[in-house]
Amino acid sequence: MSKDKKRVVVFYSYTGNTKKIAENLASKLGADMLEIETVKKYSSDYDEVVEHAKKEIRESYKPEIKPLKADVSNYDEIILGTPVWWYSMAPAVLSFLANYDLSGKVVYPFATNGGWIGHTFEDIKKACPNSTVEKGIDIYFFGSNLKTPSIKIDEWLQNIK
Ligand SMILES: Cc1cc2nc3c(=O)[nH]c(=O)nc-3n(C[C@H](O)[C@H](O)[C@H](O)COP(=O)(O)O)c2cc1C
């Protein structure tokens, strides 16, 4: 793939795992990085968020998100990172896909998770029907410890480079 494609890593992270991977990917790809942030912050009580999010996911709720700090339309390729929340993408990522037009762009999804990825990648694909969604990678964390070997992530990166 051409080296002059403009790439950006767009991600949401609640406890920092997805952010860690996003930083790593952005540095390896020489890509820009944009964080998705909700207007209303989720509680800092993890268990409360887990319960609350169950309802949000069930209802495909799209929380209001802050405008991104750069214009996504300037990029050809989006490396999209989400934590898995109740077998799907985090609601803030669903908001991003609903609010921004990614038509004609190539999307490379990655999803950090605790072992149950569910239908996350299928849901991402459905939420950006006018984009080419490439094969995603699921990245397993035990708590805040990365368990997926970095070689697996590097292999996946070869699809983008
Ligand atoms: C609300 C909520 C729901 C979650 N649901 C799942 C799930 O369905 N499957 C899974 O493997 N992990 C689940 N997790 C764990 C996270 O996906 C995992 O810890 C992820 O790496 C967190 O990323 P972050 O630190 O960027 O927020 C959930 C975590 C939260 C907070």
The ligand as an SDF file (V2000), in Angstrom:
LIG
                    3D

 31 33  0  0  0  0  0  0  0  0999 V2000
  -18.4890   -1.4600   30.4030 C   0  0  0  0  0  0  0  0  0  0  0  0
  -17.5030   -2.5290   30.1160 C   0  0  0  0  0  0  0  0  0  0  0  0
  -17.8960   -3.6680   29.4340 C   0  0  0  0  0  0  0  0  0  0  0  0
  -16.9670   -4.6540   29.0850 C   0  0  0  0  0  0  0  0  0  0  0  0
  -17.3760   -5.7240   28.3530 N   0  0  0  0  0  0  0  0  0  0  0  0
  -16.4540   -6.6300   27.9230 C   0  0  0  0  0  0  0  0  0  0  0  0
  -16.8460   -7.7130   27.0680 C   0  0  0  0  0  0  0  0  0  0  0  0
  -18.0000   -7.8710   26.6740 O   0  0  0  0  0  0  0  0  0  0  0  0
  -15.8840   -8.5860   26.6820 N   0  0  0  0  0  0  0  0  0  0  0  0
  -14.5600   -8.4620   27.0780 C   0  0  0  0  0  0  0  0  0  0  0  0
  -13.7370   -9.2780   26.7010 O   0  0  0  0  0  0  0  0  0  0  0  0
  -14.1760   -7.4330   27.8730 N   0  0  0  0  0  0  0  0  0  0  0  0
  -15.0800   -6.5170   28.3040 C   0  0  0  0  0  0  0  0  0  0  0  0
  -14.6750   -5.4620   29.0770 N   0  0  0  0  0  0  0  0  0  0  0  0
  -13.2340   -5.3120   29.3770 C   0  0  0  0  0  0  0  0  0  0  0  0
  -12.5490   -4.3230   28.4130 C   0  0  0  0  0  0  0  0  0  0  0  0
  -12.8920   -4.5970   27.0680 O   0  0  0  0  0  0  0  0  0  0  0  0
  -11.0260   -4.3790   28.4850 C   0  0  0  0  0  0  0  0  0  0  0  0
  -10.5850   -4.2220   29.8050 O   0  0  0  0  0  0  0  0  0  0  0  0
  -10.4100   -3.2940   27.6040 C   0  0  0  0  0  0  0  0  0  0  0  0
   -9.0520   -3.5840   27.3370 O   0  0  0  0  0  0  0  0  0  0  0  0
  -10.5140   -1.9120   28.2540 C   0  0  0  0  0  0  0  0  0  0  0  0
   -9.9960   -0.9510   27.3760 O   0  0  0  0  0  0  0  0  0  0  0  0
   -9.7200    0.5330   27.8800 P   0  0  0  0  0  0  0  0  0  0  0  0
   -8.6940    0.4320   29.0050 O   0  0  0  0  0  0  0  0  0  0  0  0
   -9.1190    1.2190   26.6880 O   0  0  0  0  0  0  0  0  0  0  0  0
  -10.9760    1.1360   28.3310 O   0  0  0  0  0  0  0  0  0  0  0  0
  -15.5960   -4.4900   29.4530 C   0  0  0  0  0  0  0  0  0  0  0  0
  -15.2170   -3.3560   30.1840 C   0  0  0  0  0  0  0  0  0  0  0  0
  -16.1460   -2.3800   30.5140 C   0  0  0  0  0  0  0  0  0  0  0  0
  -15.7190   -1.1460   31.2650 C   0  0  0  0  0  0  0  0  0  0  0  0
  1  2  1  0
  2  3  1  0
  2 30  2  0
  3  4  2  0
  4  5  1  0
  4 28  1  0
  5  6  2  0
  6  7  1  0
  6 13  1  0
  7  8  2  0
  7  9  1  0
  9 10  1  0
 10 11  2  0
 10 12  1  0
 12 13  2  0
 13 14  1  0
 14 15  1  0
 14 28  1  0
 15 16  1  0
 16 17  1  0
 16 18  1  0
 18 19  1  0
 18 20  1  0
 20 21  1  0
 20 22  1  0
 22 23  1  0
 23 24  1  0
 24 25  2  0
 24 26  1  0
 24 27  1  0
 28 29  2  0
 29 30  1  0
 30 31  1  0
M  END
$$$$
